């Protein structure tokens, strides 16, 4: 049962081309089966990857990204995708100047009234949008950032 497979060791946050990228999955609750993986880069095509059994019903999936690219890693248990698969791994350079506010607020923001903004990070490269808000008199304001879809985010406070 692929839906019972768990990612227990995600890849390092400092992934670079030419260095191994590894993920570890637990199949303890998935029953008997076989783990397979395949990887493709948007521009470099198919990339060899390996699946190595580990102790305690775990498997290490690894590949070496040959270049800066966006990779799609398919991980399957007995032919079915595990949760999160295919995994999108973006190794393109980051350019924060490419993040755009989708629409300016139509009116002045009011204290105590929740508000939100949409941002488009298409072309900005690898990473996740982070945001903070500091009020002149009250200091840090709690902010929520939600990814709506690939490279599109909503920030509310």
KOLTIZA-813941 format. One record per atom (N, C-alpha, C, O): residue in three letters; x, y, z; residue number from 1; atom name. Coordinates in steps of 0.02 Angstrom, whole numbers, plus 50000, padded with zeros to 5 digits. Layout:
- type; c1; c2; c3; seq; atom
- ALA; X; Y; Z; NUM; CA $
...
END
This chain:
- type; c1; c2; c3; seq; atom
- UNK; 50042; 49941; 50000; 1; N $
- UNK; 50000; 50000; 50000; 1; CA $
- UNK; 50044; 50062; 50000; 1; C $
- UNK; 50070; 50083; 50052; 1; O $
- UNK; 50053; 50091; 49941; 2; N $
- UNK; 50098; 50148; 49932; 2; CA $
- UNK; 50081; 50208; 49976; 2; C $
- UNK; 50125; 50245; 49996; 2; O $
- UNK; 50017; 50216; 49991; 3; N $
- UNK; 49997; 50274; 50031; 3; CA $
- UNK; 50021; 50269; 50104; 3; C $
- UNK; 50015; 50318; 50141; 3; O $
- UNK; 50048; 50212; 50123; 4; N $
- UNK; 50074; 50202; 50191; 4; CA $
- UNK; 50150; 50214; 50195; 4; C $
- UNK; 50179; 50212; 50250; 4; O $
- UNK; 50182; 50225; 50138; 5; N $
- UNK; 50254; 50239; 50137; 5; CA $
- UNK; 50265; 50310; 50162; 5; C $
- UNK; 50229; 50356; 50143; 5; O $
- UNK; 50316; 50318; 50205; 6; N $
- UNK; 50330; 50384; 50234; 6; CA $
- UNK; 50400; 50407; 50217; 6; C $
- UNK; 50448; 50368; 50221; 6; O $
- UNK; 50407; 50470; 50198; 7; N $
- UNK; 50472; 50501; 50190; 7; CA $
- UNK; 50498; 50518; 50259; 7; C $
- UNK; 50470; 50560; 50294; 7; O $
- UNK; 50552; 50485; 50281; 8; N $
- UNK; 50578; 50495; 50349; 8; CA $
- UNK; 50642; 50537; 50350; 8; C $
- UNK; 50660; 50564; 50403; 8; O $
- UNK; 50676; 50543; 50294; 9; N $
- UNK; 50735; 50586; 50288; 9; CA $
- UNK; 50732; 50622; 50222; 9; C $
- UNK; 50751; 50595; 50170; 9; O $
- UNK; 50707; 50685; 50223; 10; N $
- UNK; 50705; 50723; 50160; 10; CA $
- UNK; 50776; 50742; 50139; 10; C $
- UNK; 50823; 50736; 50178; 10; O $
- UNK; 50784; 50766; 50077; 11; N $
- UNK; 50850; 50786; 50055; 11; CA $
- UNK; 50875; 50846; 50094; 11; C $
- UNK; 50836; 50884; 50122; 11; O $
- UNK; 50940; 50854; 50095; 12; N $
- UNK; 50971; 50912; 50127; 12; CA $
- UNK; 50946; 50976; 50096; 12; C $
- UNK; 50927; 50977; 50037; 12; O $
- UNK; 50944; 51030; 50134; 13; N $
- UNK; 50921; 51094; 50107; 13; CA $
- UNK; 50975; 51127; 50066; 13; C $
- UNK; 50962; 51178; 50033; 13; O $
- UNK; 51036; 51101; 50067; 14; N $
- UNK; 51091; 51130; 50028; 14; CA $
- UNK; 51111; 51082; 49971; 14; C $
- UNK; 51167; 51057; 49970; 14; O $
- UNK; 51065; 51071; 49925; 15; N $
- UNK; 51076; 51026; 49869; 15; CA $
- UNK; 51113; 51064; 49814; 15; C $
- UNK; 51096; 51121; 49799; 15; O $
- UNK; 51164; 51033; 49785; 16; N $
- UNK; 51200; 51063; 49729; 16; CA $
- UNK; 51209; 51011; 49674; 16; C $
- UNK; 51206; 50951; 49686; 16; O $
- UNK; 51220; 51037; 49613; 17; N $
- UNK; 51232; 50990; 49558; 17; CA $
- UNK; 51299; 50956; 49569; 17; C $
- UNK; 51346; 50987; 49595; 17; O $
- UNK; 51305; 50893; 49550; 18; N $
- UNK; 51366; 50855; 49557; 18; CA $
- UNK; 51373; 50820; 49624; 18; C $
- UNK; 51418; 50779; 49632; 18; O $
- UNK; 51329; 50835; 49672; 19; N $
- UNK; 51332; 50803; 49738; 19; CA $
- UNK; 51271; 50757; 49745; 19; C $
- UNK; 51217; 50773; 49720; 19; O $
- UNK; 51279; 50701; 49780; 20; N $
- UNK; 51222; 50654; 49787; 20; CA $
- UNK; 51163; 50686; 49825; 20; C $
- UNK; 51172; 50721; 49875; 20; O $
- UNK; 51104; 50672; 49801; 21; N $
- UNK; 51042; 50691; 49835; 21; CA $
- UNK; 51011; 50627; 49860; 21; C $
- UNK; 51000; 50580; 49821; 21; O $
- UNK; 50997; 50623; 49925; 22; N $
- UNK; 50969; 50561; 49955; 22; CA $
- UNK; 50905; 50576; 49993; 22; C $
- UNK; 50898; 50628; 50024; 22; O $
- UNK; 50860; 50528; 49990; 23; N $
- UNK; 50798; 50530; 50028; 23; CA $
- UNK; 50788; 50459; 50057; 23; C $
- UNK; 50804; 50410; 50024; 23; O $
- UNK; 50763; 50455; 50118; 24; N $
- UNK; 50751; 50390; 50149; 24; CA $
- UNK; 50676; 50382; 50163; 24; C $
- UNK; 50644; 50427; 50190; 24; O $
- UNK; 50649; 50325; 50144; 25; N $
- UNK; 50578; 50310; 50152; 25; CA $
- UNK; 50569; 50250; 50197; 25; C $
- UNK; 50609; 50202; 50195; 25; O $
- UNK; 50517; 50252; 50239; 26; N $
- UNK; 50499; 50195; 50281; 26; CA $
- UNK; 50439; 50159; 50249; 26; C $
- UNK; 50390; 50191; 50230; 26; O $
- UNK; 50445; 50093; 50244; 27; N $
- UNK; 50391; 50053; 50217; 27; CA $
- UNK; 50361; 50007; 50270; 27; C $
- UNK; 50325; 49960; 50255; 27; O $
- UNK; 50377; 50022; 50333; 28; N $
- UNK; 50356; 49979; 50389; 28; CA $
- UNK; 50281; 49966; 50389; 28; C $
- UNK; 50260; 49910; 50404; 28; O $
- UNK; 50241; 50016; 50372; 29; N $
- UNK; 50168; 50009; 50374; 29; CA $
- UNK; 50138; 49993; 50305; 29; C $
- UNK; 50077; 49988; 50298; 29; O $
- UNK; 50181; 49985; 50254; 30; N $
- UNK; 50156; 49977; 50185; 30; CA $
- UNK; 50147; 49904; 50164; 30; C $
- UNK; 50120; 49892; 50110; 30; O $
- UNK; 50170; 49857; 50204; 31; N $
- UNK; 50165; 49787; 50185; 31; CA $
- UNK; 50220; 49769; 50136; 31; C $
- UNK; 50264; 49809; 50121; 31; O $
- UNK; 50216; 49709; 50110; 32; N $
- UNK; 50267; 49685; 50063; 32; CA $
- UNK; 50261; 49721; 49997; 32; C $
- UNK; 50206; 49738; 49975; 32; O $
- UNK; 50318; 49732; 49965; 33; N $
- UNK; 50318; 49765; 49901; 33; CA $
- UNK; 50388; 49780; 49877; 33; C $
- UNK; 50437; 49759; 49908; 33; O $
- UNK; 50393; 49818; 49823; 34; N $
- UNK; 50456; 49836; 49793; 34; CA $
- UNK; 50458; 49911; 49781; 34; C $
- UNK; 50411; 49939; 49754; 34; O $
- UNK; 50514; 49943; 49802; 35; N $
- UNK; 50522; 50015; 49790; 35; CA $
- UNK; 50562; 50024; 49726; 35; C $
- UNK; 50613; 49992; 49716; 35; O $
- UNK; 50536; 50069; 49683; 36; N $
- UNK; 50571; 50087; 49622; 36; CA $
- UNK; 50574; 50163; 49617; 36; C $
- UNK; 50533; 50198; 49648; 36; O $
- UNK; 50622; 50188; 49579; 37; N $
- UNK; 50628; 50261; 49571; 37; CA $
- UNK; 50655; 50276; 49502; 37; C $
- UNK; 50693; 50238; 49473; 37; O $
- UNK; 50634; 50333; 49475; 38; N $
- UNK; 50661; 50359; 49413; 38; CA $
- UNK; 50664; 50434; 49418; 38; C $
- UNK; 50625; 50465; 49454; 38; O $
- UNK; 50711; 50464; 49381; 39; N $
- UNK; 50722; 50536; 49386; 39; CA $
- UNK; 50734; 50565; 49317; 39; C $
- UNK; 50769; 50536; 49276; 39; O $
- UNK; 50704; 50624; 49306; 40; N $
- UNK; 50714; 50660; 49243; 40; CA $
- UNK; 50723; 50734; 49257; 40; C $
- UNK; 50688; 50763; 49299; 40; O $
- UNK; 50771; 50764; 49223; 41; N $
- UNK; 50780; 50837; 49226; 41; CA $
- UNK; 50744; 50869; 49168; 41; C $
- UNK; 50739; 50840; 49114; 41; O $
- UNK; 50718; 50929; 49178; 42; N $
- UNK; 50682; 50963; 49125; 42; CA $
- UNK; 50724; 50972; 49062; 42; C $
- UNK; 50699; 50965; 49007; 42; O $
- UNK; 50789; 50988; 49071; 43; N $
- UNK; 50832; 50998; 49012; 43; CA $
- UNK; 50882; 50942; 49002; 43; C $
- UNK; 50902; 50929; 48945; 43; O $
- UNK; 50903; 50908; 49055; 44; N $
- UNK; 50956; 50857; 49047; 44; CA $
- UNK; 50927; 50787; 49037; 44; C $
- UNK; 50966; 50740; 49025; 44; O $
- UNK; 50862; 50778; 49041; 45; N $
- UNK; 50832; 50713; 49029; 45; CA $
- UNK; 50840; 50664; 49085; 45; C $
- UNK; 50845; 50683; 49144; 45; O $
- UNK; 50842; 50599; 49067; 46; N $
- UNK; 50844; 50546; 49117; 46; CA $
- UNK; 50910; 50546; 49156; 46; C $
- UNK; 50964; 50554; 49127; 46; O $
- UNK; 50904; 50538; 49222; 47; N $
- UNK; 50963; 50537; 49266; 47; CA $
- UNK; 50961; 50470; 49304; 47; C $
- UNK; 50910; 50452; 49333; 47; O $
- UNK; 51017; 50434; 49305; 48; N $
- UNK; 51018; 50371; 49342; 48; CA $
- UNK; 51004; 50382; 49417; 48; C $
- UNK; 51029; 50430; 49446; 48; O $
- UNK; 50965; 50338; 49446; 49; N $
- UNK; 50954; 50342; 49519; 49; CA $
- UNK; 50955; 50271; 49547; 49; C $
- UNK; 50947; 50222; 49510; 49; O $
- UNK; 50964; 50267; 49612; 50; N $
- UNK; 50968; 50201; 49643; 50; CA $
- UNK; 50921; 50196; 49702; 50; C $
- UNK; 50904; 50246; 49734; 50; O $
- UNK; 50900; 50136; 49716; 51; N $
- UNK; 50860; 50120; 49775; 51; CA $
- UNK; 50899; 50068; 49814; 51; C $
- UNK; 50913; 50014; 49789; 51; O $
- UNK; 50916; 50084; 49877; 52; N $
- UNK; 50956; 50040; 49918; 52; CA $
- UNK; 50919; 50022; 49981; 52; C $
- UNK; 50901; 50066; 50020; 52; O $
- UNK; 50906; 49956; 49993; 53; N $
- UNK; 50873; 49936; 50056; 53; CA $
- UNK; 50916; 49956; 50116; 53; C $
- UNK; 50978; 49952; 50115; 53; O $
- UNK; 50883; 49978; 50169; 54; N $
- UNK; 50914; 49997; 50232; 54; CA $
- UNK; 50883; 49955; 50288; 54; C $
- UNK; 50832; 49924; 50278; 54; O $
- UNK; 50913; 49955; 50347; 55; N $
- UNK; 50883; 49918; 50403; 55; CA $
- UNK; 50814; 49947; 50422; 55; C $
- UNK; 50798; 50004; 50404; 55; O $
- UNK; 50775; 49908; 50457; 56; N $
- UNK; 50709; 49929; 50483; 56; CA $
- UNK; 50659; 49949; 50430; 56; C $
- UNK; 50624; 50000; 50437; 56; O $
- UNK; 50654; 49911; 50376; 57; N $
- UNK; 50605; 49922; 50323; 57; CA $
- UNK; 50610; 49992; 50292; 57; C $
- UNK; 50560; 50025; 50279; 57; O $
- UNK; 50671; 50014; 50281; 58; N $
- UNK; 50683; 50080; 50250; 58; CA $
- UNK; 50721; 50070; 50185; 58; C $
- UNK; 50755; 50020; 50174; 58; O $
- UNK; 50713; 50120; 50141; 59; N $
- UNK; 50748; 50121; 50077; 59; CA $
- UNK; 50777; 50190; 50066; 59; C $
- UNK; 50745; 50241; 50079; 59; O $
- UNK; 50839; 50192; 50040; 60; N $
- UNK; 50870; 50255; 50022; 60; CA $
- UNK; 50866; 50262; 49946; 60; C $
- UNK; 50888; 50219; 49909; 60; O $
- UNK; 50837; 50318; 49924; 61; N $
- UNK; 50833; 50334; 49853; 61; CA $
- UNK; 50883; 50391; 49841; 61; C $
- UNK; 50881; 50442; 49876; 61; O $
- UNK; 50927; 50382; 49792; 62; N $
- UNK; 50977; 50434; 49780; 62; CA $
- UNK; 50992; 50442; 49706; 62; C $
- UNK; 50984; 50395; 49666; 62; O $
- UNK; 51014; 50503; 49688; 63; N $
- UNK; 51038; 50517; 49622; 63; CA $
- UNK; 51086; 50576; 49626; 63; C $
- UNK; 51086; 50613; 49676; 63; O $
- UNK; 51126; 50584; 49575; 64; N $
- UNK; 51174; 50640; 49572; 64; CA $
- UNK; 51150; 50687; 49517; 64; C $
- UNK; 51155; 50671; 49458; 64; O $
- UNK; 51124; 50746; 49536; 65; N $
- UNK; 51103; 50794; 49484; 65; CA $
- UNK; 51164; 50818; 49444; 65; C $
- UNK; 51211; 50846; 49473; 65; O $
- UNK; 51166; 50806; 49379; 66; N $
- UNK; 51225; 50824; 49340; 66; CA $
- UNK; 51232; 50898; 49325; 66; C $
- UNK; 51286; 50921; 49307; 66; O $
- UNK; 51178; 50936; 49332; 67; N $
- UNK; 51180; 51007; 49313; 67; CA $
- UNK; 51125; 51045; 49350; 67; C $
- UNK; 51081; 51015; 49381; 67; O $
- UNK; 51128; 51112; 49346; 68; N $
- UNK; 51074; 51153; 49373; 68; CA $
- UNK; 51013; 51142; 49328; 68; C $
- UNK; 51015; 51153; 49268; 68; O $
- UNK; 50959; 51119; 49358; 69; N $
- UNK; 50900; 51100; 49320; 69; CA $
- UNK; 50842; 51090; 49369; 69; C $
- UNK; 50852; 51095; 49430; 69; O $
- UNK; 50783; 51077; 49343; 70; N $
- UNK; 50726; 51057; 49384; 70; CA $
- UNK; 50717; 50982; 49373; 70; C $
- UNK; 50709; 50959; 49316; 70; O $
- UNK; 50719; 50943; 49428; 71; N $
- UNK; 50715; 50871; 49424; 71; CA $
- UNK; 50647; 50846; 49450; 71; C $
- UNK; 50618; 50876; 49496; 71; O $
- UNK; 50624; 50792; 49421; 72; N $
- UNK; 50562; 50760; 49442; 72; CA $
- UNK; 50579; 50688; 49461; 72; C $
- UNK; 50598; 50648; 49418; 72; O $
- UNK; 50572; 50673; 49525; 73; N $
- UNK; 50590; 50607; 49551; 73; CA $
- UNK; 50527; 50568; 49566; 73; C $
- UNK; 50488; 50585; 49611; 73; O $
- UNK; 50516; 50514; 49528; 74; N $
- UNK; 50459; 50469; 49539; 74; CA $
- UNK; 50482; 50414; 49586; 74; C $
- UNK; 50530; 50378; 49571; 74; O $
- UNK; 50447; 50407; 49642; 75; N $
- UNK; 50460; 50352; 49689; 75; CA $
- UNK; 50396; 50312; 49695; 75; C $
- UNK; 50343; 50339; 49711; 75; O $
- UNK; 50402; 50247; 49683; 76; N $
- UNK; 50342; 50204; 49684; 76; CA $
- UNK; 50353; 50144; 49730; 76; C $
- UNK; 50409; 50119; 49738; 76; O $
- UNK; 50297; 50121; 49759; 77; N $
- UNK; 50296; 50060; 49799; 77; CA $
- UNK; 50249; 50012; 49765; 77; C $
- UNK; 50189; 50025; 49760; 77; O $
- UNK; 50277; 49957; 49740; 78; N $
- UNK; 50238; 49907; 49703; 78; CA $
- UNK; 50198; 49939; 49646; 78; C $
- UNK; 50140; 49921; 49635; 78; O $
- UNK; 50230; 49985; 49610; 79; N $
- UNK; 50200; 50015; 49551; 79; CA $
- UNK; 50159; 50077; 49563; 79; C $
- UNK; 50139; 50109; 49514; 79; O $
- UNK; 50144; 50095; 49625; 80; N $
- UNK; 50103; 50154; 49640; 80; CA $
- UNK; 50146; 50209; 49672; 80; C $
- UNK; 50190; 50194; 49712; 80; O $
- UNK; 50132; 50272; 49654; 81; N $
- UNK; 50168; 50328; 49682; 81; CA $
- UNK; 50160; 50331; 49758; 81; C $
- UNK; 50105; 50321; 49784; 81; O $
- UNK; 50215; 50346; 49793; 82; N $
- UNK; 50212; 50357; 49865; 82; CA $
- UNK; 50188; 50428; 49876; 82; C $
- UNK; 50192; 50469; 49830; 82; O $
- UNK; 50164; 50446; 49936; 83; N $
- UNK; 50142; 50514; 49949; 83; CA $
- UNK; 50197; 50565; 49933; 83; C $
- UNK; 50254; 50558; 49955; 83; O $
- UNK; 50179; 50617; 49895; 84; N $
- UNK; 50226; 50669; 49876; 84; CA $
- UNK; 50258; 50658; 49808; 84; C $
- UNK; 50287; 50704; 49779; 84; O $
- UNK; 50255; 50596; 49782; 85; N $
- UNK; 50286; 50581; 49718; 85; CA $
- UNK; 50238; 50599; 49661; 85; C $
- UNK; 50178; 50588; 49666; 85; O $
- UNK; 50264; 50628; 49607; 86; N $
- UNK; 50334; 50642; 49594; 86; CA $
- UNK; 50358; 50703; 49634; 86; C $
- UNK; 50322; 50752; 49642; 86; O $
- UNK; 50420; 50699; 49658; 87; N $
- UNK; 50451; 50753; 49697; 87; CA $
- UNK; 50484; 50801; 49648; 87; C $
- UNK; 50522; 50780; 49604; 87; O $
- UNK; 50469; 50865; 49654; 88; N $
- UNK; 50500; 50917; 49612; 88; CA $
- UNK; 50560; 50946; 49650; 88; C $
- UNK; 50552; 50971; 49706; 88; O $
- UNK; 50619; 50942; 49620; 89; N $
- UNK; 50680; 50966; 49652; 89; CA $
- UNK; 50710; 51018; 49606; 89; C $
- UNK; 50735; 51003; 49552; 89; O $
- UNK; 50707; 51081; 49628; 90; N $
- UNK; 50728; 51137; 49588; 90; CA $
- UNK; 50798; 51159; 49607; 90; C $
- UNK; 50809; 51183; 49663; 90; O $
- UNK; 50847; 51150; 49562; 91; N $
- UNK; 50916; 51171; 49576; 91; CA $
- UNK; 50936; 51232; 49535; 91; C $
- UNK; 50996; 51246; 49529; 91; O $
- UNK; 50887; 51267; 49507; 92; N $
- UNK; 50904; 51327; 49469; 92; CA $
- UNK; 50924; 51383; 49516; 92; C $
- UNK; 50900; 51385; 49573; 92; O $
- UNK; 50966; 51429; 49493; 93; N $
- UNK; 50986; 51485; 49537; 93; CA $
- UNK; 50927; 51527; 49559; 93; C $
- UNK; 50876; 51531; 49525; 93; O $
- UNK; 50933; 51558; 49618; 94; N $
- UNK; 50880; 51599; 49646; 94; CA $
- UNK; 50890; 51672; 49625; 94; C $
- UNK; 50945; 51698; 49627; 94; O $
- UNK; 50835; 51704; 49604; 95; N $
- UNK; 50835; 51775; 49588; 95; CA $
- UNK; 50772; 51806; 49619; 95; C $
- UNK; 50719; 51807; 49588; 95; O $
- UNK; 50780; 51832; 49680; 96; N $
- UNK; 50723; 51860; 49717; 96; CA $
- UNK; 50691; 51918; 49681; 96; C $
- UNK; 50632; 51933; 49693; 96; O $
- UNK; 50727; 51951; 49636; 97; N $
- UNK; 50698; 52008; 49598; 97; CA $
- UNK; 50643; 51985; 49551; 97; C $
- UNK; 50604; 52026; 49527; 97; O $
- UNK; 50639; 51919; 49538; 98; N $
- UNK; 50587; 51893; 49493; 98; CA $
- UNK; 50521; 51880; 49529; 98; C $
- UNK; 50470; 51866; 49497; 98; O $
- UNK; 50519; 51886; 49596; 99; N $
- UNK; 50457; 51877; 49634; 99; CA $
- UNK; 50415; 51940; 49625; 99; C $
- UNK; 50439; 51995; 49637; 99; O $
- UNK; 50353; 51931; 49604; 100; N $
- UNK; 50309; 51988; 49589; 100; CA $
- UNK; 50246; 51987; 49632; 100; C $
- UNK; 50216; 51934; 49643; 100; O $
- UNK; 50227; 52046; 49655; 101; N $
- UNK; 50162; 52054; 49688; 101; CA $
- UNK; 50110; 52054; 49633; 101; C $
- UNK; 50115; 52093; 49585; 101; O $
- UNK; 50060; 52010; 49638; 102; N $
- UNK; 50011; 52001; 49584; 102; CA $
- UNK; 49966; 52062; 49577; 102; C $
- UNK; 49952; 52083; 49521; 102; O $
- UNK; 49943; 52090; 49633; 103; N $
- UNK; 49899; 52149; 49629; 103; CA $
- UNK; 49910; 52193; 49690; 103; C $
- UNK; 49915; 52169; 49747; 103; O $
- UNK; 49914; 52257; 49678; 104; N $
- UNK; 49921; 52306; 49734; 104; CA $
- UNK; 49855; 52308; 49772; 104; C $
- UNK; 49802; 52297; 49742; 104; O $
- UNK; 49857; 52323; 49838; 105; N $
- UNK; 49794; 52329; 49875; 105; CA $
- UNK; 49753; 52388; 49847; 105; C $
- UNK; 49780; 52439; 49829; 105; O $
- UNK; 49688; 52378; 49845; 106; N $
- UNK; 49644; 52430; 49817; 106; CA $
- UNK; 49630; 52486; 49867; 106; C $
- UNK; 49608; 52540; 49847; 106; O $
- UNK; 49642; 52474; 49930; 107; N $
- UNK; 49628; 52525; 49980; 107; CA $
- UNK; 49682; 52523; 50034; 107; C $
- UNK; 49724; 52478; 50036; 107; O $
- UNK; 49681; 52573; 50076; 108; N $
- UNK; 49729; 52577; 50131; 108; CA $
- UNK; 49715; 52521; 50181; 108; C $
- UNK; 49657; 52506; 50196; 108; O $
- UNK; 49768; 52490; 50205; 109; N $
- UNK; 49760; 52436; 50254; 109; CA $
- UNK; 49739; 52464; 50321; 109; C $
- UNK; 49763; 52517; 50342; 109; O $
- UNK; 49694; 52429; 50354; 110; N $
- UNK; 49670; 52451; 50420; 110; CA $
- UNK; 49697; 52406; 50474; 110; C $
- UNK; 49702; 52346; 50465; 110; O $
- UNK; 49713; 52435; 50531; 111; N $
- UNK; 49737; 52397; 50588; 111; CA $
- UNK; 49682; 52350; 50612; 111; C $
- UNK; 49624; 52369; 50617; 111; O $
- UNK; 49701; 52288; 50627; 112; N $
- UNK; 49654; 52239; 50653; 112; CA $
- UNK; 49612; 52204; 50600; 112; C $
- UNK; 49573; 52160; 50617; 112; O $
- UNK; 49619; 52223; 50537; 113; N $
- UNK; 49580; 52192; 50483; 113; CA $
- UNK; 49627; 52146; 50444; 113; C $
- UNK; 49676; 52168; 50415; 113; O $
- UNK; 49611; 52080; 50442; 114; N $
- UNK; 49654; 52033; 50406; 114; CA $
- UNK; 49660; 52053; 50332; 114; C $
- UNK; 49613; 52076; 50302; 114; O $
- UNK; 49719; 52042; 50305; 115; N $
- UNK; 49730; 52057; 50234; 115; CA $
- UNK; 49776; 52004; 50205; 115; C $
- UNK; 49811; 51969; 50241; 115; O $
- UNK; 49776; 51999; 50139; 116; N $
- UNK; 49820; 51951; 50106; 116; CA $
- UNK; 49842; 51977; 50038; 116; C $
- UNK; 49809; 52020; 50008; 116; O $
- UNK; 49898; 51950; 50015; 117; N $
- UNK; 49927; 51968; 49951; 117; CA $
- UNK; 49947; 51904; 49915; 117; C $
- UNK; 49966; 51855; 49946; 117; O $
- UNK; 49942; 51906; 49848; 118; N $
- UNK; 49965; 51850; 49807; 118; CA $
- UNK; 50031; 51869; 49773; 118; C $
- UNK; 50039; 51925; 49749; 118; O $
- UNK; 50077; 51821; 49772; 119; N $
- UNK; 50142; 51831; 49740; 119; CA $
- UNK; 50154; 51777; 49689; 119; C $
- UNK; 50133; 51720; 49697; 119; O $
- UNK; 50188; 51796; 49635; 120; N $
- UNK; 50208; 51749; 49583; 120; CA $
- UNK; 50284; 51745; 49583; 120; C $
- UNK; 50318; 51796; 49573; 120; O $
- UNK; 50311; 51685; 49595; 121; N $
- UNK; 50383; 51676; 49598; 121; CA $
- UNK; 50410; 51638; 49537; 121; C $
- UNK; 50465; 51610; 49539; 121; O $
- UNK; 50371; 51637; 49482; 122; N $
- UNK; 50393; 51603; 49422; 122; CA $
- UNK; 50458; 51634; 49398; 122; C $
- UNK; 50464; 51695; 49392; 122; O $
- UNK; 50507; 51592; 49385; 123; N $
- UNK; 50571; 51616; 49361; 123; CA $
- UNK; 50619; 51638; 49416; 123; C $
- UNK; 50676; 51656; 49402; 123; O $
- UNK; 50597; 51635; 49480; 124; N $
- UNK; 50641; 51657; 49535; 124; CA $
- UNK; 50691; 51603; 49554; 124; C $
- UNK; 50740; 51618; 49588; 124; O $
- UNK; 50680; 51541; 49534; 125; N $
- UNK; 50726; 51487; 49550; 125; CA $
- UNK; 50704; 51447; 49610; 125; C $
- UNK; 50648; 51453; 49634; 125; O $
- UNK; 50750; 51405; 49635; 126; N $
- UNK; 50736; 51359; 49690; 126; CA $
- UNK; 50722; 51398; 49754; 126; C $
- UNK; 50750; 51451; 49766; 126; O $
- UNK; 50678; 51370; 49795; 127; N $
- UNK; 50665; 51399; 49861; 127; CA $
- UNK; 50592; 51408; 49874; 127; C $
- UNK; 50549; 51394; 49832; 127; O $
- UNK; 50577; 51432; 49934; 128; N $
- UNK; 50509; 51446; 49955; 128; CA $
- UNK; 50504; 51518; 49976; 128; C $
- UNK; 50552; 51547; 50003; 128; O $
- UNK; 50447; 51548; 49964; 129; N $
- UNK; 50436; 51618; 49983; 129; CA $
- UNK; 50431; 51623; 50059; 129; C $
- UNK; 50396; 51584; 50090; 129; O $
- UNK; 50466; 51671; 50087; 130; N $
- UNK; 50460; 51687; 50158; 130; CA $
- UNK; 50440; 51759; 50165; 130; C $
- UNK; 50458; 51801; 50123; 130; O $
- UNK; 50402; 51775; 50216; 131; N $
- UNK; 50379; 51844; 50226; 131; CA $
- UNK; 50377; 51861; 50300; 131; C $
- UNK; 50368; 51817; 50342; 131; O $
- UNK; 50384; 51925; 50315; 132; N $
- UNK; 50377; 51949; 50383; 132; CA $
- UNK; 50344; 52017; 50381; 132; C $
- UNK; 50345; 52051; 50329; 132; O $
- UNK; 50314; 52036; 50436; 133; N $
- UNK; 50280; 52100; 50441; 133; CA $
- UNK; 50295; 52130; 50510; 133; C $
- UNK; 50288; 52096; 50561; 133; O $
- UNK; 50316; 52193; 50510; 134; N $
- UNK; 50331; 52226; 50574; 134; CA $
- UNK; 50291; 52290; 50577; 134; C $
- UNK; 50297; 52334; 50534; 134; O $
- UNK; 50249; 52295; 50628; 135; N $
- UNK; 50210; 52356; 50638; 135; CA $
- UNK; 50251; 52409; 50674; 135; C $
- UNK; 50292; 52393; 50717; 135; O $
- UNK; 50240; 52472; 50656; 136; N $
- UNK; 50278; 52527; 50687; 136; CA $
- UNK; 50272; 52527; 50762; 136; C $
- UNK; 50321; 52539; 50797; 136; O $
- UNK; 50213; 52514; 50788; 137; N $
- UNK; 50201; 52519; 50860; 137; CA $
- UNK; 50196; 52452; 50895; 137; C $
- UNK; 50205; 52447; 50956; 137; O $
- UNK; 50181; 52399; 50857; 138; N $
- UNK; 50168; 52334; 50890; 138; CA $
- UNK; 50222; 52282; 50876; 138; C $
- UNK; 50219; 52227; 50905; 138; O $
- UNK; 50270; 52297; 50834; 139; N $
- UNK; 50324; 52249; 50820; 139; CA $
- UNK; 50302; 52195; 50771; 139; C $
- UNK; 50263; 52207; 50725; 139; O $
- UNK; 50327; 52134; 50782; 140; N $
- UNK; 50314; 52078; 50737; 140; CA $
- UNK; 50240; 52061; 50734; 140; C $
- UNK; 50206; 52057; 50786; 140; O $
- UNK; 50215; 52052; 50674; 141; N $
- UNK; 50145; 52032; 50662; 141; CA $
- UNK; 50147; 51960; 50635; 141; C $
- UNK; 50186; 51947; 50589; 141; O $
- UNK; 50106; 51914; 50661; 142; N $
- UNK; 50106; 51846; 50634; 142; CA $
- UNK; 50087; 51846; 50560; 142; C $
- UNK; 50038; 51878; 50540; 142; O $
- UNK; 50126; 51809; 50521; 143; N $
- UNK; 50116; 51805; 50448; 143; CA $
- UNK; 50109; 51732; 50429; 143; C $
- UNK; 50144; 51689; 50455; 143; O $
- UNK; 50063; 51718; 50382; 144; N $
- UNK; 50055; 51651; 50355; 144; CA $
- UNK; 50071; 51652; 50280; 144; C $
- UNK; 50044; 51694; 50244; 144; O $
- UNK; 50114; 51607; 50258; 145; N $
- UNK; 50130; 51600; 50187; 145; CA $
- UNK; 50106; 51531; 50165; 145; C $
- UNK; 50125; 51480; 50193; 145; O $
- UNK; 50062; 51531; 50115; 146; N $
- UNK; 50036; 51468; 50088; 146; CA $
- UNK; 50053; 51463; 50015; 146; C $
- UNK; 50043; 51510; 49976; 146; O $
- UNK; 50080; 51404; 49995; 147; N $
- UNK; 50093; 51392; 49925; 147; CA $
- UNK; 50028; 51370; 49893; 147; C $
- UNK; 49998; 51320; 49913; 147; O $
- UNK; 50005; 51407; 49842; 148; N $
- UNK; 49942; 51392; 49809; 148; CA $
- UNK; 49952; 51341; 49753; 148; C $
- UNK; 49911; 51297; 49743; 148; O $
- UNK; 50006; 51347; 49718; 149; N $
- UNK; 50026; 51301; 49665; 149; CA $
- UNK; 50099; 51315; 49651; 149; C $
- UNK; 50129; 51357; 49683; 149; O $
- UNK; 50128; 51279; 49602; 150; N $
- UNK; 50199; 51291; 49587; 150; CA $
- UNK; 50212; 51365; 49577; 150; C $
- UNK; 50181; 51398; 49535; 150; O $
- UNK; 50258; 51392; 49617; 151; N $
- UNK; 50282; 51461; 49609; 151; CA $
- UNK; 50229; 51515; 49623; 151; C $
- UNK; 50241; 51573; 49606; 151; O $
- UNK; 50173; 51498; 49652; 152; N $
- UNK; 50122; 51547; 49669; 152; CA $
- UNK; 50106; 51542; 49743; 152; C $
- UNK; 50094; 51487; 49769; 152; O $
- UNK; 50105; 51599; 49777; 153; N $
- UNK; 50098; 51600; 49850; 153; CA $
- UNK; 50047; 51652; 49872; 153; C $
- UNK; 50034; 51701; 49837; 153; O $
- UNK; 50018; 51640; 49931; 154; N $
- UNK; 49974; 51689; 49963; 154; CA $
- UNK; 50004; 51705; 50032; 154; C $
- UNK; 50021; 51660; 50070; 154; O $
- UNK; 50010; 51770; 50046; 155; N $
- UNK; 50036; 51793; 50110; 155; CA $
- UNK; 49980; 51830; 50145; 155; C $
- UNK; 49951; 51876; 50117; 155; O $
- UNK; 49966; 51810; 50207; 156; N $
- UNK; 49912; 51843; 50245; 156; CA $
- UNK; 49937; 51861; 50314; 156; C $
- UNK; 49980; 51828; 50343; 156; O $
- UNK; 49908; 51915; 50341; 157; N $
- UNK; 49924; 51938; 50409; 157; CA $
- UNK; 49867; 51979; 50435; 157; C $
- UNK; 49870; 52003; 50492; 157; O $
END
